[in-house]
Amino acid sequence: ALVEEVGFGEHQRLSAVHTDRDHLHLHVAINTVHPRTLRNVAPAFEKRRLMAACERLEIAHGLTRTNHGITPKRAE
C-alpha cells in the first residue's frame, strides 16, 4: 500500500523488517527504473504525503505509532 500511495506500485522493491529497536522497524528500497518502460522515474512525492501514508498504515494495522513530523507524538 505504501509504494502505491507514492506512485511506485509497479516498481520492484525490497522490504526489510528488523526488531533491534524498541518497535518493529521496516525499510523499503524502491527501484526507480520502471520494469516495463525502463524509464527512470524520479521520486516526486512530498515527504508530508509519505509520512501521512505511514501514519495511516500504522493505524490500519495496529502498529506502534511513531512521530512522522506531521502530528505531535502521543504517549501510549
mmCIF file of the N, C-alpha and C atoms, coordinates in Angstrom:
data_MODEL
# 
_entry.id   MODEL 
# 
loop_
_atom_site.group_PDB 
_atom_site.id 
_atom_site.type_symbol 
_atom_site.label_atom_id 
_atom_site.label_alt_id 
_atom_site.label_comp_id 
_atom_site.label_asym_id 
_atom_site.label_entity_id 
_atom_site.label_seq_id 
_atom_site.pdbx_PDB_ins_code 
_atom_site.Cartn_x 
_atom_site.Cartn_y 
_atom_site.Cartn_z 
_atom_site.occupancy 
_atom_site.B_iso_or_equiv 
_atom_site.pdbx_formal_charge 
_atom_site.auth_seq_id 
_atom_site.auth_comp_id 
_atom_site.auth_asym_id 
_atom_site.auth_atom_id 
_atom_site.pdbx_PDB_model_num 
ATOM 1   N N  . ALA A 1 1  ? 0.821  -1.198 0.000   1.00 0.00 ? 1  ALA A N  1 
ATOM 2   C CA . ALA A 1 1  ? 0.000  0.000  0.000   1.00 0.00 ? 1  ALA A CA 1 
ATOM 3   C C  . ALA A 1 1  ? 0.862  1.258  0.000   1.00 0.00 ? 1  ALA A C  1 
ATOM 4   N N  . LEU A 1 2  ? 1.962  1.243  0.714   1.00 0.00 ? 2  LEU A N  1 
ATOM 5   C CA . LEU A 1 2  ? 2.789  2.443  0.806   1.00 0.00 ? 2  LEU A CA 1 
ATOM 6   C C  . LEU A 1 2  ? 3.370  2.834  -0.546  1.00 0.00 ? 2  LEU A C  1 
ATOM 7   N N  . VAL A 1 3  ? 3.948  1.872  -1.260  1.00 0.00 ? 3  VAL A N  1 
ATOM 8   C CA . VAL A 1 3  ? 4.572  2.216  -2.535  1.00 0.00 ? 3  VAL A CA 1 
ATOM 9   C C  . VAL A 1 3  ? 3.544  2.655  -3.569  1.00 0.00 ? 3  VAL A C  1 
ATOM 10  N N  . GLU A 1 4  ? 2.333  2.113  -3.491  1.00 0.00 ? 4  GLU A N  1 
ATOM 11  C CA . GLU A 1 4  ? 1.270  2.566  -4.384  1.00 0.00 ? 4  GLU A CA 1 
ATOM 12  C C  . GLU A 1 4  ? 0.907  4.016  -4.092  1.00 0.00 ? 4  GLU A C  1 
ATOM 13  N N  . GLU A 1 5  ? 0.849  4.364  -2.818  1.00 0.00 ? 5  GLU A N  1 
ATOM 14  C CA . GLU A 1 5  ? 0.469  5.724  -2.430  1.00 0.00 ? 5  GLU A CA 1 
ATOM 15  C C  . GLU A 1 5  ? 1.472  6.774  -2.879  1.00 0.00 ? 5  GLU A C  1 
ATOM 16  N N  . VAL A 1 6  ? 2.720  6.384  -3.068  1.00 0.00 ? 6  VAL A N  1 
ATOM 17  C CA . VAL A 1 6  ? 3.721  7.352  -3.514  1.00 0.00 ? 6  VAL A CA 1 
ATOM 18  C C  . VAL A 1 6  ? 4.047  7.181  -5.000  1.00 0.00 ? 6  VAL A C  1 
ATOM 19  N N  . GLY A 1 7  ? 3.229  6.399  -5.718  1.00 0.00 ? 7  GLY A N  1 
ATOM 20  C CA . GLY A 1 7  ? 3.341  6.308  -7.166  1.00 0.00 ? 7  GLY A CA 1 
ATOM 21  C C  . GLY A 1 7  ? 4.331  5.305  -7.717  1.00 0.00 ? 7  GLY A C  1 
ATOM 22  N N  . PHE A 1 8  ? 4.768  4.346  -6.902  1.00 0.00 ? 8  PHE A N  1 
ATOM 23  C CA . PHE A 1 8  ? 5.736  3.359  -7.363  1.00 0.00 ? 8  PHE A CA 1 
ATOM 24  C C  . PHE A 1 8  ? 5.193  1.926  -7.275  1.00 0.00 ? 8  PHE A C  1 
ATOM 25  N N  . GLY A 1 9  ? 3.884  1.765  -7.407  1.00 0.00 ? 9  GLY A N  1 
ATOM 26  C CA . GLY A 1 9  ? 3.251  0.461  -7.247  1.00 0.00 ? 9  GLY A CA 1 
ATOM 27  C C  . GLY A 1 9  ? 3.737  -0.606 -8.202  1.00 0.00 ? 9  GLY A C  1 
ATOM 28  N N  . GLU A 1 10 ? 4.142  -0.234 -9.410  1.00 0.00 ? 10 GLU A N  1 
ATOM 29  C CA . GLU A 1 10 ? 4.589  -1.222 -10.397 1.00 0.00 ? 10 GLU A CA 1 
ATOM 30  C C  . GLU A 1 10 ? 6.091  -1.480 -10.340 1.00 0.00 ? 10 GLU A C  1 
ATOM 31  N N  . HIS A 1 11 ? 6.789  -0.761 -9.507  1.00 0.00 ? 11 HIS A N  1 
ATOM 32  C CA . HIS A 1 11 ? 8.249  -0.873 -9.453  1.00 0.00 ? 11 HIS A CA 1 
ATOM 33  C C  . HIS A 1 11 ? 8.690  -1.999 -8.530  1.00 0.00 ? 11 HIS A C  1 
ATOM 34  N N  . GLN A 1 12 ? 9.880  -2.537 -8.810  1.00 0.00 ? 12 GLN A N  1 
ATOM 35  C CA . GLN A 1 12 ? 10.476 -3.526 -7.921  1.00 0.00 ? 12 GLN A CA 1 
ATOM 36  C C  . GLN A 1 12 ? 10.798 -2.860 -6.598  1.00 0.00 ? 12 GLN A C  1 
ATOM 37  N N  . ARG A 1 13 ? 10.692 -3.640 -5.542  1.00 0.00 ? 13 ARG A N  1 
ATOM 38  C CA . ARG A 1 13 ? 11.034 -3.095 -4.234  1.00 0.00 ? 13 ARG A CA 1 
ATOM 39  C C  . ARG A 1 13 ? 11.546 -4.215 -3.336  1.00 0.00 ? 13 ARG A C  1 
ATOM 40  N N  . LEU A 1 14 ? 12.265 -3.807 -2.335  1.00 0.00 ? 14 LEU A N  1 
ATOM 41  C CA . LEU A 1 14 ? 12.786 -4.721 -1.330  1.00 0.00 ? 14 LEU A CA 1 
ATOM 42  C C  . LEU A 1 14 ? 12.428 -4.141 0.022   1.00 0.00 ? 14 LEU A C  1 
ATOM 43  N N  . SER A 1 15 ? 11.811 -4.963 0.847   1.00 0.00 ? 15 SER A N  1 
ATOM 44  C CA . SER A 1 15 ? 11.438 -4.531 2.197   1.00 0.00 ? 15 SER A CA 1 
ATOM 45  C C  . SER A 1 15 ? 12.215 -5.365 3.201   1.00 0.00 ? 15 SER A C  1 
ATOM 46  N N  . ALA A 1 16 ? 12.710 -4.707 4.226   1.00 0.00 ? 16 ALA A N  1 
ATOM 47  C CA . ALA A 1 16 ? 13.458 -5.398 5.272   1.00 0.00 ? 16 ALA A CA 1 
ATOM 48  C C  . ALA A 1 16 ? 12.891 -4.994 6.635   1.00 0.00 ? 16 ALA A C  1 
ATOM 49  N N  . VAL A 1 17 ? 12.531 -5.992 7.410   1.00 0.00 ? 17 VAL A N  1 
ATOM 50  C CA . VAL A 1 17 ? 11.994 -5.767 8.752   1.00 0.00 ? 17 VAL A CA 1 
ATOM 51  C C  . VAL A 1 17 ? 13.053 -6.195 9.752   1.00 0.00 ? 17 VAL A C  1 
ATOM 52  N N  . HIS A 1 18 ? 13.226 -5.376 10.788  1.00 0.00 ? 18 HIS A N  1 
ATOM 53  C CA . HIS A 1 18 ? 14.133 -5.795 11.849  1.00 0.00 ? 18 HIS A CA 1 
ATOM 54  C C  . HIS A 1 18 ? 13.561 -5.385 13.202  1.00 0.00 ? 18 HIS A C  1 
ATOM 55  N N  . THR A 1 19 ? 14.040 -6.068 14.207  1.00 0.00 ? 19 THR A N  1 
ATOM 56  C CA . THR A 1 19 ? 13.499 -5.886 15.565  1.00 0.00 ? 19 THR A CA 1 
ATOM 57  C C  . THR A 1 19 ? 14.567 -5.489 16.565  1.00 0.00 ? 19 THR A C  1 
ATOM 58  N N  . ASP A 1 20 ? 15.633 -4.838 16.105  1.00 0.00 ? 20 ASP A N  1 
ATOM 59  C CA . ASP A 1 20 ? 16.681 -4.432 17.033  1.00 0.00 ? 20 ASP A CA 1 
ATOM 60  C C  . ASP A 1 20 ? 16.413 -3.051 17.633  1.00 0.00 ? 20 ASP A C  1 
ATOM 61  N N  . ARG A 1 21 ? 15.199 -2.593 17.534  1.00 0.00 ? 21 ARG A N  1 
ATOM 62  C CA . ARG A 1 21 ? 14.744 -1.344 18.156  1.00 0.00 ? 21 ARG A CA 1 
ATOM 63  C C  . ARG A 1 21 ? 13.648 -1.710 19.155  1.00 0.00 ? 21 ARG A C  1 
ATOM 64  N N  . ASP A 1 22 ? 13.105 -0.715 19.823  1.00 0.00 ? 22 ASP A N  1 
ATOM 65  C CA . ASP A 1 22 ? 12.013 -0.978 20.760  1.00 0.00 ? 22 ASP A CA 1 
ATOM 66  C C  . ASP A 1 22 ? 10.704 -1.271 20.040  1.00 0.00 ? 22 ASP A C  1 
ATOM 67  N N  . HIS A 1 23 ? 10.693 -1.092 18.731  1.00 0.00 ? 23 HIS A N  1 
ATOM 68  C CA . HIS A 1 23 ? 9.494  -1.336 17.946  1.00 0.00 ? 23 HIS A CA 1 
ATOM 69  C C  . HIS A 1 23 ? 9.889  -2.010 16.633  1.00 0.00 ? 23 HIS A C  1 
ATOM 70  N N  . LEU A 1 24 ? 8.907  -2.663 16.000  1.00 0.00 ? 24 LEU A N  1 
ATOM 71  C CA . LEU A 1 24 ? 9.123  -3.252 14.691  1.00 0.00 ? 24 LEU A CA 1 
ATOM 72  C C  . LEU A 1 24 ? 9.557  -2.143 13.739  1.00 0.00 ? 24 LEU A C  1 
ATOM 73  N N  . HIS A 1 25 ? 10.564 -2.396 12.955  1.00 0.00 ? 25 HIS A N  1 
ATOM 74  C CA . HIS A 1 25 ? 11.158 -1.353 12.110  1.00 0.00 ? 25 HIS A CA 1 
ATOM 75  C C  . HIS A 1 25 ? 11.231 -1.877 10.682  1.00 0.00 ? 25 HIS A C  1 
ATOM 76  N N  . LEU A 1 26 ? 10.796 -1.082 9.726   1.00 0.00 ? 26 LEU A N  1 
ATOM 77  C CA . LEU A 1 26 ? 10.737 -1.506 8.325   1.00 0.00 ? 26 LEU A CA 1 
ATOM 78  C C  . LEU A 1 26 ? 11.442 -0.503 7.426   1.00 0.00 ? 26 LEU A C  1 
ATOM 79  N N  . HIS A 1 27 ? 12.255 -1.016 6.520   1.00 0.00 ? 27 HIS A N  1 
ATOM 80  C CA . HIS A 1 27 ? 12.887 -0.195 5.492   1.00 0.00 ? 27 HIS A CA 1 
ATOM 81  C C  . HIS A 1 27 ? 12.367 -0.674 4.149   1.00 0.00 ? 27 HIS A C  1 
ATOM 82  N N  . VAL A 1 28 ? 12.107 0.248  3.241   1.00 0.00 ? 28 VAL A N  1 
ATOM 83  C CA . VAL A 1 28 ? 11.651 -0.095 1.898   1.00 0.00 ? 28 VAL A CA 1 
ATOM 84  C C  . VAL A 1 28 ? 12.571 0.598  0.899   1.00 0.00 ? 28 VAL A C  1 
ATOM 85  N N  . ALA A 1 29 ? 13.185 -0.197 0.012   1.00 0.00 ? 29 ALA A N  1 
ATOM 86  C CA . ALA A 1 29 ? 14.010 0.344  -1.078  1.00 0.00 ? 29 ALA A CA 1 
ATOM 87  C C  . ALA A 1 29 ? 13.235 0.111  -2.367  1.00 0.00 ? 29 ALA A C  1 
ATOM 88  N N  . ILE A 1 30 ? 13.067 1.163  -3.148  1.00 0.00 ? 30 ILE A N  1 
ATOM 89  C CA . ILE A 1 30 ? 12.271 1.073  -4.370  1.00 0.00 ? 30 ILE A CA 1 
ATOM 90  C C  . ILE A 1 30 ? 13.161 1.367  -5.574  1.00 0.00 ? 30 ILE A C  1 
ATOM 91  N N  . ASN A 1 31 ? 13.092 0.492  -6.572  1.00 0.00 ? 31 ASN A N  1 
ATOM 92  C CA . ASN A 1 31 ? 13.828 0.688  -7.822  1.00 0.00 ? 31 ASN A CA 1 
ATOM 93  C C  . ASN A 1 31 ? 13.143 1.805  -8.606  1.00 0.00 ? 31 ASN A C  1 
ATOM 94  N N  . THR A 1 32 ? 13.863 2.854  -8.938  1.00 0.00 ? 32 THR A N  1 
ATOM 95  C CA . THR A 1 32 ? 13.257 3.980  -9.649  1.00 0.00 ? 32 THR A CA 1 
ATOM 96  C C  . THR A 1 32 ? 13.103 3.719  -11.151 1.00 0.00 ? 32 THR A C  1 
ATOM 97  N N  . VAL A 1 33 ? 13.661 2.614  -11.650 1.00 0.00 ? 33 VAL A N  1 
ATOM 98  C CA . VAL A 1 33 ? 13.512 2.263  -13.063 1.00 0.00 ? 33 VAL A CA 1 
ATOM 99  C C  . VAL A 1 33 ? 12.246 1.423  -13.217 1.00 0.00 ? 33 VAL A C  1 
ATOM 100 N N  . HIS A 1 34 ? 11.309 1.897  -14.048 1.00 0.00 ? 34 HIS A N  1 
ATOM 101 C CA . HIS A 1 34 ? 10.051 1.186  -14.275 1.00 0.00 ? 34 HIS A CA 1 
ATOM 102 C C  . HIS A 1 34 ? 10.346 -0.125 -14.993 1.00 0.00 ? 34 HIS A C  1 
ATOM 103 N N  . PRO A 1 35 ? 9.746  -1.250 -14.559 1.00 0.00 ? 35 PRO A N  1 
ATOM 104 C CA . PRO A 1 35 ? 10.104 -2.562 -15.108 1.00 0.00 ? 35 PRO A CA 1 
ATOM 105 C C  . PRO A 1 35 ? 9.716  -2.770 -16.576 1.00 0.00 ? 35 PRO A C  1 
ATOM 106 N N  . ARG A 1 36 ? 8.704  -2.082 -17.080 1.00 0.00 ? 36 ARG A N  1 
ATOM 107 C CA . ARG A 1 36 ? 8.296  -2.263 -18.479 1.00 0.00 ? 36 ARG A CA 1 
ATOM 108 C C  . ARG A 1 36 ? 8.845  -1.166 -19.388 1.00 0.00 ? 36 ARG A C  1 
ATOM 109 N N  . THR A 1 37 ? 8.733  0.081  -18.956 1.00 0.00 ? 37 THR A N  1 
ATOM 110 C CA . THR A 1 37 ? 9.157  1.190  -19.815 1.00 0.00 ? 37 THR A CA 1 
ATOM 111 C C  . THR A 1 37 ? 10.656 1.455  -19.715 1.00 0.00 ? 37 THR A C  1 
ATOM 112 N N  . LEU A 1 38 ? 11.263 0.968  -18.648 1.00 0.00 ? 38 LEU A N  1 
ATOM 113 C CA . LEU A 1 38 ? 12.687 1.166  -18.355 1.00 0.00 ? 38 LEU A CA 1 
ATOM 114 C C  . LEU A 1 38 ? 13.051 2.642  -18.164 1.00 0.00 ? 38 LEU A C  1 
ATOM 115 N N  . ARG A 1 39 ? 12.040 3.462  -17.940 1.00 0.00 ? 39 ARG A N  1 
ATOM 116 C CA . ARG A 1 39 ? 12.301 4.877  -17.670 1.00 0.00 ? 39 ARG A CA 1 
ATOM 117 C C  . ARG A 1 39 ? 12.647 5.050  -16.199 1.00 0.00 ? 39 ARG A C  1 
ATOM 118 N N  . ASN A 1 40 ? 13.624 5.897  -15.946 1.00 0.00 ? 40 ASN A N  1 
ATOM 119 C CA . ASN A 1 40 ? 13.994 6.213  -14.569 1.00 0.00 ? 40 ASN A CA 1 
ATOM 120 C C  . ASN A 1 40 ? 13.047 7.297  -14.066 1.00 0.00 ? 40 ASN A C  1 
ATOM 121 N N  . VAL A 1 41 ? 12.297 6.973  -13.045 1.00 0.00 ? 41 VAL A N  1 
ATOM 122 C CA . VAL A 1 41 ? 11.295 7.885  -12.508 1.00 0.00 ? 41 VAL A CA 1 
ATOM 123 C C  . VAL A 1 41 ? 11.840 8.503  -11.229 1.00 0.00 ? 41 VAL A C  1 
ATOM 124 N N  . ALA A 1 42 ? 12.022 9.799  -11.253 1.00 0.00 ? 42 ALA A N  1 
ATOM 125 C CA . ALA A 1 42 ? 12.492 10.492 -10.056 1.00 0.00 ? 42 ALA A CA 1 
ATOM 126 C C  . ALA A 1 42 ? 11.346 10.612 -9.067  1.00 0.00 ? 42 ALA A C  1 
ATOM 127 N N  . PRO A 1 43 ? 11.581 10.275 -7.801  1.00 0.00 ? 43 PRO A N  1 
ATOM 128 C CA . PRO A 1 43 ? 10.503 10.394 -6.805  1.00 0.00 ? 43 PRO A CA 1 
ATOM 129 C C  . PRO A 1 43 ? 10.059 11.851 -6.688  1.00 0.00 ? 43 PRO A C  1 
ATOM 130 N N  . ALA A 1 44 ? 8.792  12.087 -6.997  1.00 0.00 ? 44 ALA A N  1 
ATOM 131 C CA . ALA A 1 44 ? 8.266  13.447 -6.946  1.00 0.00 ? 44 ALA A CA 1 
ATOM 132 C C  . ALA A 1 44 ? 7.264  13.634 -5.814  1.00 0.00 ? 44 ALA A C  1 
ATOM 133 N N  . PHE A 1 45 ? 7.132  12.604 -4.972  1.00 0.00 ? 45 PHE A N  1 
ATOM 134 C CA . PHE A 1 45 ? 6.168  12.703 -3.884  1.00 0.00 ? 45 PHE A CA 1 
ATOM 135 C C  . PHE A 1 45 ? 6.700  13.630 -2.802  1.00 0.00 ? 45 PHE A C  1 
ATOM 136 N N  . GLU A 1 46 ? 5.780  14.209 -2.099  1.00 0.00 ? 46 GLU A N  1 
ATOM 137 C CA . GLU A 1 46 ? 6.153  15.079 -0.995  1.00 0.00 ? 46 GLU A CA 1 
ATOM 138 C C  . GLU A 1 46 ? 6.383  14.233 0.257   1.00 0.00 ? 46 GLU A C  1 
ATOM 139 N N  . LYS A 1 47 ? 7.357  14.630 1.043   1.00 0.00 ? 47 LYS A N  1 
ATOM 140 C CA . LYS A 1 47 ? 7.644  13.904 2.284   1.00 0.00 ? 47 LYS A CA 1 
ATOM 141 C C  . LYS A 1 47 ? 6.407  13.876 3.183   1.00 0.00 ? 47 LYS A C  1 
ATOM 142 N N  . ARG A 1 48 ? 5.659  14.970 3.204   1.00 0.00 ? 48 ARG A N  1 
ATOM 143 C CA . ARG A 1 48 ? 4.453  15.023 4.037   1.00 0.00 ? 48 ARG A CA 1 
ATOM 144 C C  . ARG A 1 48 ? 3.439  13.954 3.610   1.00 0.00 ? 48 ARG A C  1 
ATOM 145 N N  . ARG A 1 49 ? 3.297  13.752 2.306   1.00 0.00 ? 49 ARG A N  1 
ATOM 146 C CA . ARG A 1 49 ? 2.375  12.728 1.799   1.00 0.00 ? 49 ARG A CA 1 
ATOM 147 C C  . ARG A 1 49 ? 2.852  11.328 2.192   1.00 0.00 ? 49 ARG A C  1 
ATOM 148 N N  . LEU A 1 50 ? 4.153  11.096 2.117   1.00 0.00 ? 50 LEU A N  1 
ATOM 149 C CA . LEU A 1 50 ? 4.723  9.814  2.519   1.00 0.00 ? 50 LEU A CA 1 
ATOM 150 C C  . LEU A 1 50 ? 4.504  9.560  4.005   1.00 0.00 ? 50 LEU A C  1 
ATOM 151 N N  . MET A 1 51 ? 4.765  10.556 4.830   1.00 0.00 ? 51 MET A N  1 
ATOM 152 C CA . MET A 1 51 ? 4.599  10.400 6.276   1.00 0.00 ? 51 MET A CA 1 
ATOM 153 C C  . MET A 1 51 ? 3.133  10.194 6.646   1.00 0.00 ? 51 MET A C  1 
ATOM 154 N N  . ALA A 1 52 ? 2.211  10.855 5.946   1.00 0.00 ? 52 ALA A N  1 
ATOM 155 C CA . ALA A 1 52 ? 0.777  10.656 6.195   1.00 0.00 ? 52 ALA A CA 1 
ATOM 156 C C  . ALA A 1 52 ? 0.381  9.227  5.839   1.00 0.00 ? 52 ALA A C  1 
ATOM 157 N N  . ALA A 1 53 ? 0.935  8.692  4.765   1.00 0.00 ? 53 ALA A N  1 
ATOM 158 C CA . ALA A 1 53 ? 0.655  7.306  4.378   1.00 0.00 ? 53 ALA A CA 1 
ATOM 159 C C  . ALA A 1 53 ? 1.178  6.344  5.443   1.00 0.00 ? 53 ALA A C  1 
ATOM 160 N N  . CYS A 1 54 ? 2.362  6.610  5.960   1.00 0.00 ? 54 CYS A N  1 
ATOM 161 C CA . CYS A 1 54 ? 2.918  5.771  7.030   1.00 0.00 ? 54 CYS A CA 1 
ATOM 162 C C  . CYS A 1 54 ? 2.003  5.786  8.257   1.00 0.00 ? 54 CYS A C  1 
ATOM 163 N N  . GLU A 1 55 ? 1.531  6.960  8.613   1.00 0.00 ? 55 GLU A N  1 
ATOM 164 C CA . GLU A 1 55 ? 0.647  7.076  9.773   1.00 0.00 ? 55 GLU A CA 1 
ATOM 165 C C  . GLU A 1 55 ? -0.653 6.304  9.561   1.00 0.00 ? 55 GLU A C  1 
ATOM 166 N N  . ARG A 1 56 ? -1.239 6.402  8.364   1.00 0.00 ? 56 ARG A N  1 
ATOM 167 C CA . ARG A 1 56 ? -2.476 5.645  8.065   1.00 0.00 ? 56 ARG A CA 1 
ATOM 168 C C  . ARG A 1 56 ? -2.240 4.143  8.167   1.00 0.00 ? 56 ARG A C  1 
ATOM 169 N N  . LEU A 1 57 ? -1.099 3.673  7.684   1.00 0.00 ? 57 LEU A N  1 
ATOM 170 C CA . LEU A 1 57 ? -0.796 2.241  7.747   1.00 0.00 ? 57 LEU A CA 1 
ATOM 171 C C  . LEU A 1 57 ? -0.592 1.775  9.180   1.00 0.00 ? 57 LEU A C  1 
ATOM 172 N N  . GLU A 1 58 ? 0.056  2.585  10.005  1.00 0.00 ? 58 GLU A N  1 
ATOM 173 C CA . GLU A 1 58 ? 0.225  2.227  11.424  1.00 0.00 ? 58 GLU A CA 1 
ATOM 174 C C  . GLU A 1 58 ? -1.136 2.041  12.087  1.00 0.00 ? 58 GLU A C  1 
ATOM 175 N N  . ILE A 1 59 ? -2.045 2.955  11.826  1.00 0.00 ? 59 ILE A N  1 
ATOM 176 C CA . ILE A 1 59 ? -3.379 2.877  12.423  1.00 0.00 ? 59 ILE A CA 1 
ATOM 177 C C  . ILE A 1 59 ? -4.130 1.656  11.890  1.00 0.00 ? 59 ILE A C  1 
ATOM 178 N N  . ALA A 1 60 ? -4.123 1.476  10.577  1.00 0.00 ? 60 ALA A N  1 
ATOM 179 C CA . ALA A 1 60 ? -4.880 0.392  9.946   1.00 0.00 ? 60 ALA A CA 1 
ATOM 180 C C  . ALA A 1 60 ? -4.422 -0.991 10.391  1.00 0.00 ? 60 ALA A C  1 
ATOM 181 N N  . HIS A 1 61 ? -3.129 -1.130 10.678  1.00 0.00 ? 61 HIS A N  1 
ATOM 182 C CA . HIS A 1 61 ? -2.585 -2.447 11.021  1.00 0.00 ? 61 HIS A CA 1 
ATOM 183 C C  . HIS A 1 61 ? -2.232 -2.602 12.495  1.00 0.00 ? 61 HIS A C  1 
ATOM 184 N N  . GLY A 1 62 ? -2.649 -1.653 13.308  1.00 0.00 ? 62 GLY A N  1 
ATOM 185 C CA . GLY A 1 62 ? -2.406 -1.756 14.744  1.00 0.00 ? 62 GLY A CA 1 
ATOM 186 C C  . GLY A 1 62 ? -0.937 -1.728 15.113  1.00 0.00 ? 62 GLY A C  1 
ATOM 187 N N  . LEU A 1 63 ? -0.139 -0.988 14.355  1.00 0.00 ? 63 LEU A N  1 
ATOM 188 C CA . LEU A 1 63 ? 1.292  -0.906 14.622  1.00 0.00 ? 63 LEU A CA 1 
ATOM 189 C C  . LEU A 1 63 ? 1.590  0.204  15.620  1.00 0.00 ? 63 LEU A C  1 
ATOM 190 N N  . THR A 1 64 ? 2.777  0.175  16.195  1.00 0.00 ? 64 THR A N  1 
ATOM 191 C CA . THR A 1 64 ? 3.204  1.222  17.109  1.00 0.00 ? 64 THR A CA 1 
ATOM 192 C C  . THR A 1 64 ? 3.221  2.546  16.367  1.00 0.00 ? 64 THR A C  1 
ATOM 193 N N  . ARG A 1 65 ? 2.569  3.527  16.921  1.00 0.00 ? 65 ARG A N  1 
ATOM 194 C CA . ARG A 1 65 ? 2.530  4.856  16.306  1.00 0.00 ? 65 ARG A CA 1 
ATOM 195 C C  . ARG A 1 65 ? 3.856  5.552  16.558  1.00 0.00 ? 65 ARG A C  1 
ATOM 196 N N  . THR A 1 66 ? 4.432  6.102  15.509  1.00 0.00 ? 66 THR A N  1 
ATOM 197 C CA . THR A 1 66 ? 5.677  6.839  15.623  1.00 0.00 ? 66 THR A CA 1 
ATOM 198 C C  . THR A 1 66 ? 5.457  8.276  15.152  1.00 0.00 ? 66 THR A C  1 
ATOM 199 N N  . ASN A 1 67 ? 6.368  9.142  15.526  1.00 0.00 ? 67 ASN A N  1 
ATOM 200 C CA . ASN A 1 67 ? 6.252  10.542 15.155  1.00 0.00 ? 67 ASN A CA 1 
ATOM 201 C C  . ASN A 1 67 ? 6.865  10.741 13.770  1.00 0.00 ? 67 ASN A C  1 
ATOM 202 N N  . HIS A 1 68 ? 6.016  11.086 12.810  1.00 0.00 ? 68 HIS A N  1 
ATOM 203 C CA . HIS A 1 68 ? 6.479  11.315 11.439  1.00 0.00 ? 68 HIS A CA 1 
ATOM 204 C C  . HIS A 1 68 ? 6.653  12.794 11.146  1.00 0.00 ? 68 HIS A C  1 
ATOM 205 N N  . GLY A 1 69 ? 6.538  13.607 12.176  1.00 0.00 ? 69 GLY A N  1 
ATOM 206 C CA . GLY A 1 69 ? 6.726  15.022 11.976  1.00 0.00 ? 69 GLY A CA 1 
ATOM 207 C C  . GLY A 1 69 ? 5.485  15.751 11.494  1.00 0.00 ? 69 GLY A C  1 
ATOM 208 N N  . ILE A 1 70 ? 4.339  15.042 11.441  1.00 0.00 ? 70 ILE A N  1 
ATOM 209 C CA . ILE A 1 70 ? 3.118  15.710 10.985  1.00 0.00 ? 70 ILE A CA 1 
ATOM 210 C C  . ILE A 1 70 ? 2.112  15.897 12.112  1.00 0.00 ? 70 ILE A C  1 
ATOM 211 N N  . THR A 1 71 ? 2.278  15.134 13.169  1.00 0.00 ? 71 THR A N  1 
ATOM 212 C CA . THR A 1 71 ? 1.429  15.304 14.355  1.00 0.00 ? 71 THR A CA 1 
ATOM 213 C C  . THR A 1 71 ? 2.307  15.137 15.599  1.00 0.00 ? 71 THR A C  1 
ATOM 214 N N  . PRO A 1 72 ? 1.954  15.742 16.708  1.00 0.00 ? 72 PRO A N  1 
ATOM 215 C CA . PRO A 1 72 ? 2.755  15.545 17.921  1.00 0.00 ? 72 PRO A CA 1 
ATOM 216 C C  . PRO A 1 72 ? 2.741  14.080 18.339  1.00 0.00 ? 72 PRO A C  1 
ATOM 217 N N  . LYS A 1 73 ? 3.844  13.605 18.829  1.00 0.00 ? 73 LYS A N  1 
ATOM 218 C CA . LYS A 1 73 ? 3.943  12.213 19.297  1.00 0.00 ? 73 LYS A CA 1 
ATOM 219 C C  . LYS A 1 73 ? 3.031  12.035 20.498  1.00 0.00 ? 73 LYS A C  1 
ATOM 220 N N  . ARG A 1 74 ? 2.279  10.961 20.487  1.00 0.00 ? 74 ARG A N  1 
ATOM 221 C CA . ARG A 1 74 ? 1.330  10.675 21.561  1.00 0.00 ? 74 ARG A CA 1 
ATOM 222 C C  . ARG A 1 74 ? 1.925  9.695  22.560  1.00 0.00 ? 74 ARG A C  1 
ATOM 223 N N  . ALA A 1 75 ? 1.657  9.897  23.817  1.00 0.00 ? 75 ALA A N  1 
ATOM 224 C CA . ALA A 1 75 ? 2.060  8.940  24.842  1.00 0.00 ? 75 ALA A CA 1 
ATOM 225 C C  . ALA A 1 75 ? 1.082  7.787  24.797  1.00 0.00 ? 75 ALA A C  1 
ATOM 226 N N  . GLU A 1 76 ? 1.580  6.567  24.820  1.00 0.00 ? 76 GLU A N  1 
ATOM 227 C CA . GLU A 1 76 ? 0.697  5.391  24.768  1.00 0.00 ? 76 GLU A CA 1 
ATOM 228 C C  . GLU A 1 76 ? 0.874  4.525  25.974  1.00 0.00 ? 76 GLU A C  1 
# 
